[in-house]
Amino acid sequence: MSQDDRRVRWFDEIDSGDVASVGGKNASLGEMIGALKTEGIRVPDGFATPAEAYRSIVAENGIEEAIRSEIDALHREERGLREVGKSIRRRFLRAEMPDWIERAIREGYRELCERYEADEIDVAVRSSATAEDLPEASFAGQQETFLNIAGEDEVLEACRRCFASLFTDRAIGYREERGFDHLRVALSVGVQKMVRSDRAGSGVMFSLDTETGFPDVVVIDAAWGLGENVVQGSVNPDEYVVFKPPLDREGRRPILGKTLGAKEKKRVYAKKGGSRTTRDVETSRSERSAWVLGDDEILRLARWAVAIETHYRRPMDIEWAKDGIDEQLYIVQARPETVQSQREAATLHTYRLEERGEVLIEGLAIGAAIASGAAQVIRDAEEIDRFEDDAVLVTGVTDPDWVPIMKRASAIVTDHGGRTSHAAIVSRELGIPAVVGTGEATERLSDGQGITVSCVEGERGTVYEGRLDFEEQELDLDEVPETRTPILLNFASPTAAFRWWQLPADGVGLARMEFVINNAIKIHPMALVRFDELEASDDRDEIARRTRGYDDKTTYFVEHLSRGIARIAAPFSPTP
């Protein structure tokens, strides 16, 4: 082993060519620090342990033979996944860490503290697998991340837990499904300065529309506190949509949409038994009714997303955070988007309901499809064994442990989460519709109830009473003939505009403003002009709820109308 293999690698020393040594996540951080600093993109400093450290722990503690034996037992169905994962992780947690690894991590942490001129800084300790964040497989959420870690001993223990997390049940299952050899994948640990988003906000953004694959927008999710709740989908975040082409034009502010999320809780710093940790607390009423990001910050993040996408030459899935102390924005992760970018662009699937039922609940629509089945309400992962094939999974929130039953569901409905939540990402990968962030699906729907999940009526997904009839069609766009007459589309709802970006249309022929008001604004303009004169009623309460974040109710109307028109125009720009 060379001397270079016995030290940590600083982010500014590595790039995307170092995946085999420091894993996909760490290599990407180094690549951004080295290549995108001139774009003004800020990435917190840190270091990575070499993959050789993981291999040394495995070799010097005789873990390889144990892994091989446990996986063979899994293949022979002599032991279950949960039992196998627990046994392998226990070996890592009890393993002796070679002296050179412990020394390298301690020295790296001390130097990181010196770089930030502090005695003991708080860091995020992240797992980065050497087969991770490939364009065709994301591995997102398969291994563990530990936040608010401080002190050499805590950093060492978090690193040990990261090494063990290469064999979480979900990571083993994911590699089994994708055909990755467990013994050929190694793990690097990234130790990165924490962004104090516990005092501000954080979230996820994609450099395309995650539902339709429309490439000319950036979609940003945002919530208060540390970003784990957004990634896990345990909160309903704000959502901002930005049109890319005018971003570099002076004076343009091309925000196509802003949706205020409930942001029911936030993750903050905490202490437990003398050690640092994190915990969830309820957000205040003012936090729930306020935007996490201002328009200037939304546009800055969108420009950063475009710069990152341009550099990597592919759509990207990016995690960002705002520091509540220095008030600056940072990028903390970036990986290739692995769902829409892998789809065949020449084929358009369309669905149409042939009948209507009672609307039971609504949320964000994920996946432009329709499915029906019996609702199965499962509130806890301990109950997943009772899930029945082809039922509609109804739950509060999902995480990677839920994937085995998500694969068997006809559709998914959740109480919490946005477009970038775990439930949304997995449902896209599986090609099944989901309605997320409904607020109370687990209370409103009951076991065995026949329902239909529709995600083809715009941004809002609907759960209908009963198993309704629907039609599915597949259109090969390569077979659509060219016409001498210009073909223009007519639009009723801006929320569905992105769905048709692939059609070979020559522009938009008609957009009915009253339909934009009905579908996107949903409030009579005079009720907004004279809001203060309205008598107390359920309608007044609903108007107040829809216009949260707007001190001037008429501004709500003007912004939603202009953005609705812009959203219709965007997929066909620069045609008339």
N, C-alpha and C positions, 0 to 999 in steps of 0.2 A: 504494500500500500504506500503510495507516494505521500510526501508531506502535505501536498495540496489537498489530498483526500481526507486529511486529518484536521481540517479547519472548517469553520463555517464560511459560507459564501454570501457576501453582502449583495443586496439587490442591485446596486449599481455596478456589480461585476458580472452579472448574468444577463442573458437574453433568451429569446424564444428557441435558440439552438441548444439550450441546456435542459430540456425536459427530462432526458434520461438521468440527469444528475440531481435536479432539484424539483422535478414534477411540474405539471402544467401550470398550476396556480402561481407558484413562485417564479417560474420562468416568465410568465406574463407580466408580473409586477416589475421584474427587472427590465423587460423589454420596454414597458411604458416609461419607466424612469429614464432609460437611456435614449429613447427615440422620440418621446412626445413632450419632453420638458419645454422645448421651444414653442409648443402650442399653449403653454401656460397651465398644463394639466399637472395637478399636484397629487403625488402618491406618497404616503407616509413611509419613512425609512425603516429598514429592518434587515434581517439576515435569514439564511436558510441552512439547515443541516444538509450535508450531502447524503445521497441515497446509500453511500457506503456505510454510513452510521447505522442505518436500519439493518443492512445486511450483516454487519458485525454483531449486532445484538442477536439476530437470528442464529448466526453461526456459533457464537461463543456460548450460547445458552441451549444449544441443541433443539431449537424450535422448529427447524425445517421438517424434521422427521415427524414431529407432532402434527404440523399442518397437513402433511401428506396423509398421515394416518386418519386424521379427523375428516378430511375431504373425501377420502376413499369410503369411510363409513357412511358419509352423507350420500354418496353416489349409490351405495348398496342399500340405502334406506334403513340402515341399522341404527342410525342416530338422526334426530331431527335438526333442522337449521339452528334453532335457538340453543340447543345443547352444544352443538359443534362450535358456534360462535363464542359462547361463554367460555368453553374450555380453552380455545386458542387465545382469547383476550387475557384470561387469567395467567397464562404463561408469560405474556409480555409484561403484565403488571408486577409479576414476581421476579422478572429477569434482572440479572446484574448488568448495570450499564458500564461498558468498558471505560477505563479512566480517561482515555483520550477524548471520548465523546462528551463526558461530563465536563472536562476541562474546557473544551471548545465552546460549549454552550454558555458556561459561566463567563468566560472571557468575552464572548460575543455580546452577552447581555450588559456587562460592565461598559463595553465600548459604546453600545447604543445609548446607555445612560449618559455617558460623556458627551456624545454628539448632541444630545438634547439638554446638556448642562443641568442634569438632575442627579440626585443620589440614587433614586429608585423610581423608574418610570413604570407606568402601566402599559401592558402590551396585549395584543391579540396573538394567540398561539394557534396557528392554522395547519391542518393537514394538507399535503400536496402530493398526490400519488403520481407515479411516473407514467401512468397510462391515462391521466386525467385531462379533461378540457380539450379533447380532440374534436375536430369539426363534426365527426359522426357519433360521438358519445361524450356526454358531459360529465358523468360521475358526480354531478352537483348533489350535495347533501349526503353523500355516502359515508364520508369520514367526518370526524368531529372537529369543532372549533371551540376554543376556550377564550373568553373575554375577561377583561379587567384582571389580568394576572400581573403580579408585581413581586420582586425579590427573586434572587437566584434559585432558592429552593423551590418556590412555587413554579417558576419557569421550567425547571427540570422535571417536576412532577407532571406538568401539563404536556411536556414533550413526550414523556413516557406514555401518557394516556392517548396522545395522538398516534404513536406507533401502534398501540393496541387497537385503535379504531380502524385500522386497515381491515380488521376482521369483525366489524359490526355485522349483525345479521343481514342488514340491507345491502352492505357492500359485498358480502359473500354472494347473496342472491343476484345482485346486479352483474357481477363478473360471471357467474354461472350462466345467466341468461345471454350475455353478450359473447361468451366463449373466450374470456380472458383467463390465462393460466395464473392461478393464485400465487405460484412461486416465482413467476417472472415479473410480477408487479412489486415495486418497492415504494417506500414512502419517505418523503422529505418533510421536515417541519419548518414552517415559516414563523419567525418571531418578529412582529411588526408593531410599531408605535400605535397605540390606540388613538383614534379620533374621538374626541369627547362629544359624540352625538347623543349621549345620554342627556346632555344639556341643550340639545337642539333636535335635529331630525336626521333621517337617513332613508335609504330605499334602494330600489332597483330600477334600471332603465334598459330598454331594448332599442336597437337601431333600426327596427322595422315594426310594423303592426303585428303583434303576436297572434292575432286571430285570422287575418286574411293574407299575411305575407306581403302586404303593400309596403314597398321598400322606401318610400319617400317621407316617412315620419319617424320621429323618436317618441316612444311612449315611456313616461316616467311615473313610477309609483313612489309615494312619500308618506312617512308617518313619523310621529314624535319618538325620540329615544333611539336606542341601539337598533340595528337593522334586522335582528333575528326574527322579530315578529312579522315583518313584511315578507321575508324569505319563506318563513314557515306558513304564512297565510293566517295567522291568528288575530290579525286586525284587518279592518276594511280601510285601506289607505286612500289618500288623495290620488287622483290620476290627472296627469297633464299630457297633452298631445301637441307636438310641434312639427310643422311642415319644414322639411329640410331645405328645398331649393332656394328660398329667399334668405336663409340664415346669414349668408355672407354679404348681403346688401345693406348698405348704410341706412339706418332709420327704420328698417323693417322689423316687426315683432310678430312673426308668424305662428302664434299660438292658436291651434285649431280647437282646443277644448280644455276645460278645467272642470273636474268633478270633485266636490268636497266629500272626503271619506269620513266615516264615523270616528275612526282612530280611538277606539274604546279604551286602550291601555298603552303603556309605553314601558320599555325595558330600561332600567337604570342601574347604576352601581349600587352594591350592597356588601355587607360583611356577614359571614357565617362561621361561627366557631373560631374567630380570629383571622380567617382567611378572606380575601377579596372574592366576590362573586357578583352575580347580577340577579335582579328580581323584577317582576312586573308590578306596576302600580296603575291604578285608574287615572285616566287623564281628567283634567278639569273641564268644566263646561266651556270656558273660553278657548282651551286648546282644541276641543272637538269642533268648534265653530270657526276656527282660524285656519288659513292656508299654511302648510309647513314651509313652502317656498314662495318667494316673491317672483314677479315676472322676470326680472333681470337674472335671478338665479336659475329659473327654468331655462331661459335661453342660453345661459353659460353652460349648463349641463348638456343641453342638446348639441351645442357646438363641440363640446368635448366628445360626445358620442359619435358625431360625424368624423372627427379627427381620428378616433380610435378605430372606427370601422374602415376608414380610408387606409390607415396604416396596415391593418390586418387583411384588408381586401375581402372581407366577408362580414355578414351581419353579426353583431355582438350582443352579449348578455353581460351587463355591467352593474356592479354594486358601488354605490356612492354614499358619502356621509358628510354631514356638516358639523364642524367643531363649534360647540357653544361657547368656547373660551376665546378663540381667535377669530370666530365668525367666518372662517374660510371653508370652501368646499373641497373635498378630496375624493379620489377614486381609490377603492380598496380592493377591488377584484375586477377582472374582465376575462370572459371566456367566449368561445364561439357559440352562437345560437344554433341549436341542433334539431329544431323541429321544422319551422317553415322553410328554412334554407335548404332542407333536404327533400322537399316535396317537388313533385313533377309539376312544372309551371303550366304545361300545355293542357291540363285537364281541369275542368271546373265541375264540381259536384254541387247540385242544387236540391233543396228539399222544400216541400210545400205542404202545409197542413190542409187537409181536405174537409175538416170539420173543426168546430171550436167547442171548448168546454169552459167550465168555471175556472177563473184564475185563482190559484191557491197561494202563490207567492212568486216574487220576482227577485232577480239579482243580476250580476254581470254575466253576459253570455260568453261562454268559452267553447269554440269549435262551432262552425256553421252547419249544424246537423240537428236531427230530431230523433228521439228514442222514447220508448215507453216500456213500462214494466211495473212490478209491484215495488212500492217503497219499502226499504229496509233501514230503519233508524238504528244506528250504532253510535253510541256516544263515547265509547272508550275502546282502546286497542285491545283490551283484555277480552272483548266480545267478538273479535273478528272471526273466530272459528265458526260462528253460527251464520255467517253470510252465505246466501244462496246464489248460485250462478244466474246471471242475467237480470238480477234485481237492480233497482236504482239505489245506490248507496247514498244515504242521507246522514250527515254527521256534522259536527261543529267545525273541525279542522283536520287535515290529514298531514302526515309526515312520511318519510321513506318507509317506515315500518308498515304502512297501510298498502303499499304497492301490490302485494300478492292478491288482495281482494279487489283492488281497483281494476286490475286486469280482467276480473270476472264480471264486472258491473256493466250494465247497458248504458248507464249515465251516472253522474255524480252531482249531488246538491249539498252545499255547505253553508253554515251560518256565517262564517268569517272568510276573509281573504280577498285579494284583488287579482288582477290579470297576471301578476308575477308570482303568485303564491304557489306552494307545492301542488295543491290540487289542480290548479290551472295548467301548470307545466306538464304534469303527468297525463292529464286528460288529453292534452294536445298530442303528446307522444303516442298515446294509445288510440287516438282517432275517435274518441267518444265525446259526446256533448257534456258540458257541466254548467251549472248555474251556481256561482260562488258569491259569497257576501250577502246572503239573503237576510241575515239578521236573526231569523227565528224559524228556520226550516225544521229543526229537530222538535220544535214545539207545535208547529202547524201541521206537520205531516205525520202519519201513523203507519205502523207496520202492516204490510199486506195491502195497503191502499193502492188501487190502480191509478197511475199518473202518467202524464206525457211531459217530457222535458224538451222544450223548443228553444233553440239558439239561432233561429234564422230570421228574426224579426227586428234586427238592429242590435245595438249594444246591450240592451236589456234582454236577459233570458227569462223565460216564463215557464212555470210549472202549472200545468192544467190538470183538473180533475178528470179521471178516466183515461183509458187507453184509446187515443184518438187515431183515426186513419190519416196517413200522410203518404206523399209521393216523393220518390227519390229519382233524380235524373243525373246522367253523366254526360258532359259536353266536351268533345275533343276540339279545342280552340284552333288547332292546326287545320281542321276540316271546315271551319267557317269561311265561306267564300267571300272574296273581295267584291265590293259593289261600287258602281259608278255614282250612285246616289249617296251623299253623306248620311251616315246613320248616327242619330243623336239620341241620347238616353233621356227619359223623363224620370224625375225623382219626386218621391213623396216625403221621404225621411232622410235627414243627413246622417243618422246613426248607422244606416246600412250602406252608405256611399262607398266605403273602402272595399266592400265585398265584390264590387264589379270592376275593379281596376284592371283586371286581366282582359276584359272584353275589348275587341278591336273597334271601339266606338270613336267617332269624330268629335265628341264633345257632349255637352249637356244641352238639351233642347228646351226643357221646361222644368222649373222647380216651383211648386206651389207654396207661397209664403204661409198660407194658413195651415198647411201640413207641417211646415217647419215649426210653427207655433205649437201645434197640437202634439207633435212627436218629440221636440227637443226642449221647448220652453214649458209647456203644459200649464201655463197660467195666463188668464186673460190680461192683456196689457193695462186695462183700466183698474184692475184689482191691484196692480203694482203702483200705478200713479197715485191711487187713493188708498194705499194700504192702511194709513193711520186712521182712516174713517171707517174701516171695516169693523163690524160688531164681532164680539168674541164668538167663535164657532169652530167646528172641526176644520172647515175650509180655511179659515184664517190661520189656524195652527199648522195646517199642511203647507200653506204658502210660506209661512215663517221658516218651516223646516227646509223647504226646497231652496230658499234664498239665504241660508246660513252663509256667513262670510261676506255678505253684501250689505253694507250700511245703507246704501241708496238702492232701493228695490228696482228703480227704473234702469239702473246700470246692469242689473241681472238680465233684463229683457234685451237691452242693446247688445251686450256681449254675447248672449246665447244666440241671438238672431244672426249677428255678423259672423260668428264662428260656425253656425250651422250652414250658412251659405258658403263660407270658405271651405268647409269640410266636403260639401258637394262638388265644389270646383277642383279641389286638390288632386284627386286621382286622375283627372283628365287634363291638367295643366300641361302645356300652355294653350290647349285648344279652346275655342270659344265656350 
